Amino acid sequence: MRILVGLMTAGLIAGLAGPAAALSSLGASRRATPVAYAKVDMDTSTVLTFGGKGTVSATASCPGFGYCDITFNGVFPTDISADKVIITALAQSYSYGVANAYVYSAQPNQIGVEVYNWKSDDLSYATPSPIFVTLHIGR
C-alpha cells in the first residue's frame, strides 16, 4: 500500500511539474510576490524599471493626457484571465497625484494594463509624473 501511495504522489508531482514556469509565477503570487511590476515615466513613455516572477520585458505607450498603456511580457499561468489579476497603481507626486488602472487583457504570455494619472485637487492630468504598477495573480 505504501508503494502505491508513493507512486501516486510521485505521479501527481510529476504531472504538476510540466508547466513549471506557469506554476512558478502562480505560486509566487500566492506568496505575495508580484508577477509583474514597473515604474513608467508617462512624459516619455519610458519603462524606468520592471520585474516580477515570470516577467521578461515591459513596454509603455503614453500618448499624453494622463493615459498610459503598459504591456508585460513573460510566462504567466495558463489559466490566467483579467479577472484574476490584482493590480495596484500609484502616482509619484508632490501635489495630490492619483493613479487608477485596470487590466484589459491577460494571457499566458502577456498582460495589458491601462493607467490614468491626474491631480485630485483640480482634476487636471498629471502626465509628467512617474507611475508605479504592481500585479499579483489571485485564485
C-alpha positions as protocol buffer text, in pm:
chain_id: "A"
residue {
  index: 1
  type: MET
  ca { x: 0 y: 0 z: 0 }
}
residue {
  index: 2
  type: ARG
  ca { x: 288 y: 238 z: 83 }
}
residue {
  index: 3
  type: ILE
  ca { x: 440 y: 180 z: -258 }
}
residue {
  index: 4
  type: LEU
  ca { x: 109 y: 257 z: -429 }
}
residue {
  index: 5
  type: VAL
  ca { x: 65 y: 580 z: -232 }
}
residue {
  index: 6
  type: GLY
  ca { x: 427 y: 674 z: -305 }
}
residue {
  index: 7
  type: LEU
  ca { x: 378 y: 614 z: -678 }
}
residue {
  index: 8
  type: MET
  ca { x: 53 y: 814 z: -679 }
}
residue {
  index: 9
  type: THR
  ca { x: 226 y: 1104 z: -503 }
}
residue {
  index: 10
  type: ALA
  ca { x: 522 y: 1091 z: -741 }
}
residue {
  index: 11
  type: GLY
  ca { x: 284 y: 1085 z: -1039 }
}
residue {
  index: 12
  type: LEU
  ca { x: 92 y: 1383 z: -909 }
}
residue {
  index: 13
  type: ILE
  ca { x: 411 y: 1581 z: -851 }
}
residue {
  index: 14
  type: ALA
  ca { x: 544 y: 1491 z: -1197 }
}
residue {
  index: 15
  type: GLY
  ca { x: 213 y: 1593 z: -1356 }
}
residue {
  index: 16
  type: LEU
  ca { x: 221 y: 1927 z: -1181 }
}
residue {
  index: 17
  type: ALA
  ca { x: 583 y: 1994 z: -1276 }
}
residue {
  index: 18
  type: GLY
  ca { x: 503 y: 2003 z: -1650 }
}
residue {
  index: 19
  type: PRO
  ca { x: 420 y: 2373 z: -1686 }
}
residue {
  index: 20
  type: ALA
  ca { x: 682 y: 2466 z: -1428 }
}
residue {
  index: 21
  type: ALA
  ca { x: 722 y: 2832 z: -1522 }
}
residue {
  index: 22
  type: ALA
  ca { x: 349 y: 2898 z: -1514 }
}
residue {
  index: 23
  type: LEU
  ca { x: 313 y: 2726 z: -1178 }
}
residue {
  index: 24
  type: SER
  ca { x: 613 y: 2915 z: -1052 }
}
residue {
  index: 25
  type: SER
  ca { x: 455 y: 3254 z: -1122 }
}
residue {
  index: 26
  type: LEU
  ca { x: 123 y: 3140 z: -974 }
}
residue {
  index: 27
  type: GLY
  ca { x: 294 y: 3016 z: -658 }
}
residue {
  index: 28
  type: ALA
  ca { x: 491 y: 3338 z: -634 }
}
residue {
  index: 29
  type: SER
  ca { x: 176 y: 3545 z: -637 }
}
residue {
  index: 30
  type: ARG
  ca { x: 21 y: 3330 z: -367 }
}
residue {
  index: 31
  type: ARG
  ca { x: 330 y: 3405 z: -158 }
}
residue {
  index: 32
  type: ALA
  ca { x: 264 y: 3778 z: -215 }
}
residue {
  index: 33
  type: THR
  ca { x: 545 y: 3806 z: -472 }
}
residue {
  index: 34
  type: PRO
  ca { x: 442 y: 4026 z: -766 }
}
residue {
  index: 35
  type: VAL
  ca { x: 427 y: 3856 z: -1104 }
}
residue {
  index: 36
  type: ALA
  ca { x: 488 y: 4193 z: -1272 }
}
residue {
  index: 37
  type: TYR
  ca { x: 575 y: 4548 z: -1172 }
}
residue {
  index: 38
  type: ALA
  ca { x: 702 y: 4862 z: -1341 }
}
residue {
  index: 39
  type: LYS
  ca { x: 788 y: 5227 z: -1290 }
}
residue {
  index: 40
  type: VAL
  ca { x: 696 y: 5425 z: -1601 }
}
residue {
  index: 41
  type: ASP
  ca { x: 775 y: 5785 z: -1696 }
}
residue {
  index: 42
  type: MET
  ca { x: 449 y: 5893 z: -1857 }
}
residue {
  index: 43
  type: ASP
  ca { x: 608 y: 6202 z: -2014 }
}
residue {
  index: 44
  type: THR
  ca { x: 847 y: 5995 z: -2230 }
}
residue {
  index: 45
  type: SER
  ca { x: 673 y: 5651 z: -2242 }
}
residue {
  index: 46
  type: THR
  ca { x: 986 y: 5506 z: -2083 }
}
residue {
  index: 47
  type: VAL
  ca { x: 981 y: 5199 z: -1860 }
}
residue {
  index: 48
  type: LEU
  ca { x: 1232 y: 5308 z: -1597 }
}
residue {
  index: 49
  type: THR
  ca { x: 1242 y: 4969 z: -1424 }
}
residue {
  index: 50
  type: PHE
  ca { x: 1042 y: 4646 z: -1429 }
}
residue {
  index: 51
  type: GLY
  ca { x: 1044 y: 4297 z: -1289 }
}
residue {
  index: 52
  type: GLY
  ca { x: 837 y: 4026 z: -1131 }
}
residue {
  index: 53
  type: LYS
  ca { x: 823 y: 3649 z: -1119 }
}
residue {
  index: 54
  type: GLY
  ca { x: 773 y: 3539 z: -1479 }
}
residue {
  index: 55
  type: THR
  ca { x: 808 y: 3885 z: -1640 }
}
residue {
  index: 56
  type: VAL
  ca { x: 1082 y: 3914 z: -1903 }
}
residue {
  index: 57
  type: SER
  ca { x: 1002 y: 4256 z: -2054 }
}
residue {
  index: 58
  type: ALA
  ca { x: 773 y: 4555 z: -2024 }
}
residue {
  index: 59
  type: THR
  ca { x: 680 y: 4829 z: -2270 }
}
residue {
  index: 60
  type: ALA
  ca { x: 482 y: 5151 z: -2236 }
}
residue {
  index: 61
  type: SER
  ca { x: 291 y: 5376 z: -2471 }
}
residue {
  index: 62
  type: CYS
  ca { x: 179 y: 5703 z: -2314 }
}
residue {
  index: 63
  type: PRO
  ca { x: 21 y: 5930 z: -2578 }
}
residue {
  index: 64
  type: GLY
  ca { x: -42 y: 6206 z: -2325 }
}
residue {
  index: 65
  type: PHE
  ca { x: -343 y: 6343 z: -2141 }
}
residue {
  index: 66
  type: GLY
  ca { x: -273 y: 6135 z: -1830 }
}
residue {
  index: 67
  type: TYR
  ca { x: -311 y: 5795 z: -2002 }
}
residue {
  index: 68
  type: CYS
  ca { x: -62 y: 5511 z: -2042 }
}
residue {
  index: 69
  type: ASP
  ca { x: -79 y: 5158 z: -2182 }
}
residue {
  index: 70
  type: ILE
  ca { x: 170 y: 4915 z: -2023 }
}
residue {
  index: 71
  type: THR
  ca { x: 236 y: 4565 z: -2155 }
}
residue {
  index: 72
  type: PHE
  ca { x: 413 y: 4295 z: -1953 }
}
residue {
  index: 73
  type: ASN
  ca { x: 557 y: 4000 z: -2148 }
}
residue {
  index: 74
  type: GLY
  ca { x: 663 y: 3673 z: -1990 }
}
residue {
  index: 75
  type: VAL
  ca { x: 542 y: 3337 z: -1867 }
}
residue {
  index: 76
  type: PHE
  ca { x: 223 y: 3354 z: -1663 }
}
residue {
  index: 77
  type: PRO
  ca { x: -23 y: 3083 z: -1551 }
}
residue {
  index: 78
  type: THR
  ca { x: -205 y: 2908 z: -1834 }
}
residue {
  index: 79
  type: ASP
  ca { x: -545 y: 2973 z: -1674 }
}
residue {
  index: 80
  type: ILE
  ca { x: -485 y: 3347 z: -1627 }
}
residue {
  index: 81
  type: SER
  ca { x: -763 y: 3595 z: -1701 }
}
residue {
  index: 82
  type: ALA
  ca { x: -807 y: 3969 z: -1647 }
}
residue {
  index: 83
  type: ASP
  ca { x: -1039 y: 3893 z: -1355 }
}
residue {
  index: 84
  type: LYS
  ca { x: -762 y: 3700 z: -1174 }
}
residue {
  index: 85
  type: VAL
  ca { x: -507 y: 3982 z: -1193 }
}
residue {
  index: 86
  type: ILE
  ca { x: -495 y: 4211 z: -890 }
}
residue {
  index: 87
  type: ILE
  ca { x: -349 y: 4550 z: -978 }
}
residue {
  index: 88
  type: THR
  ca { x: -214 y: 4834 z: -768 }
}
residue {
  index: 89
  type: ALA
  ca { x: -122 y: 5169 z: -926 }
}
residue {
  index: 90
  type: LEU
  ca { x: 40 y: 5467 z: -757 }
}
residue {
  index: 91
  type: ALA
  ca { x: 142 y: 5812 z: -878 }
}
residue {
  index: 92
  type: GLN
  ca { x: 471 y: 5969 z: -775 }
}
residue {
  index: 93
  type: SER
  ca { x: 357 y: 6315 z: -687 }
}
residue {
  index: 94
  type: TYR
  ca { x: 415 y: 6615 z: -467 }
}
residue {
  index: 95
  type: SER
  ca { x: 64 y: 6756 z: -506 }
}
residue {
  index: 96
  type: TYR
  ca { x: -233 y: 6522 z: -480 }
}
residue {
  index: 97
  type: GLY
  ca { x: -134 y: 6280 z: -758 }
}
residue {
  index: 98
  type: VAL
  ca { x: -368 y: 5987 z: -819 }
}
residue {
  index: 99
  type: ALA
  ca { x: -333 y: 5681 z: -1042 }
}
residue {
  index: 100
  type: ASN
  ca { x: -611 y: 5449 z: -1148 }
}
residue {
  index: 101
  type: ALA
  ca { x: -562 y: 5132 z: -1352 }
}
residue {
  index: 102
  type: TYR
  ca { x: -729 y: 4824 z: -1491 }
}
residue {
  index: 103
  type: VAL
  ca { x: -622 y: 4506 z: -1669 }
}
residue {
  index: 104
  type: TYR
  ca { x: -770 y: 4493 z: -2019 }
}
residue {
  index: 105
  type: SER
  ca { x: -602 y: 4169 z: -2129 }
}
residue {
  index: 106
  type: ALA
  ca { x: -435 y: 3874 z: -1959 }
}
residue {
  index: 107
  type: GLN
  ca { x: -288 y: 3578 z: -2146 }
}
residue {
  index: 108
  type: PRO
  ca { x: -25 y: 3318 z: -2053 }
}
residue {
  index: 109
  type: ASN
  ca { x: 244 y: 3524 z: -2233 }
}
residue {
  index: 110
  type: GLN
  ca { x: 123 y: 3884 z: -2193 }
}
residue {
  index: 111
  type: ILE
  ca { x: -70 y: 4115 z: -1958 }
}
residue {
  index: 112
  type: GLY
  ca { x: -202 y: 4453 z: -2077 }
}
residue {
  index: 113
  type: VAL
  ca { x: -278 y: 4737 z: -1835 }
}
residue {
  index: 114
  type: GLU
  ca { x: -419 y: 5087 z: -1881 }
}
residue {
  index: 115
  type: VAL
  ca { x: -323 y: 5354 z: -1626 }
}
residue {
  index: 116
  type: TYR
  ca { x: -467 y: 5701 z: -1578 }
}
residue {
  index: 117
  type: ASN
  ca { x: -291 y: 5971 z: -1376 }
}
residue {
  index: 118
  type: TRP
  ca { x: -433 y: 6302 z: -1253 }
}
residue {
  index: 119
  type: LYS
  ca { x: -421 y: 6555 z: -969 }
}
residue {
  index: 120
  type: SER
  ca { x: -706 y: 6517 z: -724 }
}
residue {
  index: 121
  type: ASP
  ca { x: -708 y: 6880 z: -612 }
}
residue {
  index: 122
  type: ASP
  ca { x: -807 y: 7020 z: -955 }
}
residue {
  index: 123
  type: LEU
  ca { x: -866 y: 6706 z: -1170 }
}
residue {
  index: 124
  type: SER
  ca { x: -601 y: 6807 z: -1425 }
}
residue {
  index: 125
  type: TYR
  ca { x: -384 y: 6545 z: -1591 }
}
residue {
  index: 126
  type: ALA
  ca { x: -54 y: 6472 z: -1417 }
}
residue {
  index: 127
  type: THR
  ca { x: 129 y: 6325 z: -1717 }
}
residue {
  index: 128
  type: PRO
  ca { x: 490 y: 6421 z: -1630 }
}
residue {
  index: 129
  type: SER
  ca { x: 497 y: 6227 z: -1306 }
}
residue {
  index: 130
  type: PRO
  ca { x: 611 y: 5863 z: -1297 }
}
residue {
  index: 131
  type: ILE
  ca { x: 363 y: 5591 z: -1211 }
}
residue {
  index: 132
  type: PHE
  ca { x: 412 y: 5258 z: -1035 }
}
residue {
  index: 133
  type: VAL
  ca { x: 216 y: 4945 z: -1126 }
}
residue {
  index: 134
  type: THR
  ca { x: 223 y: 4611 z: -943 }
}
residue {
  index: 135
  type: LEU
  ca { x: 40 y: 4293 z: -1046 }
}
residue {
  index: 136
  type: HIS
  ca { x: -45 y: 3983 z: -844 }
}
residue {
  index: 137
  type: ILE
  ca { x: -247 y: 3682 z: -955 }
}
residue {
  index: 138
  type: GLY
  ca { x: -533 y: 3559 z: -742 }
}
residue {
  index: 139
  type: ARG
  ca { x: -708 y: 3223 z: -741 }
}
